[in-house]
Amino acid sequence: MKVSIKSVGIYLIVFLVGWSCAVLSYSDAFYSQHNGFIEGDVVKTNKTKSKI
């Protein structure tokens, strides 16, 4: 059975993409426990009048 470097690379890329999608979907399901937003993420801005 002859296997070329190109086909091994393609299989490796497909495997890594599938594995990373599985890990991301699992982590999204596992770590999506908080509701709403975190208070530290809010940035307060001051509105000033421009003098143009």
N, C-alpha and C positions, 0 to 999 in steps of 0.2 A: 504494500500500500504506500503510494507516494503522497506525501503531504508537503505542500510548498509553504514557504515562510509567509506569503501573502494570506493564505487561507488560515494559518495559525493566528496571524494578527487580527483577521476579521473575527474569528471565533473569540479571541481574547477581548476585543472591543465590545462585542455583543454581550459577552458574559459580564464584563465590568459595568456596562450600562444597565443591564437587567438587575445586577446585584445592588447597584447604588439606588435604583428606583425602589427596590424592595425595602432597603434600609430606610430610605426617606419616608416611604408610605407607612412603615411600621413606627418610626419615630413620631410622625405626625399624629398617628392614632394613639400612641402611648402618652405623649407629652402635651396633648391639647386639653389640659384640665382646667386652666384658668379661664374665667369668663370676663369679658370686657377688656379693658386696657390697664396697663401698669401705670401708676401715677408718675413714676419717674420718667416716662416717655413723653410727657406733656411739656412743651416748651412755651413759656410765656413770652409774648412779644409786646412791645410798647409801640403804639401807633402815634406817629408824630406828623405834624403838618409840614408839608414841604414849602419852602419859601422861594419857589421858582416863579 
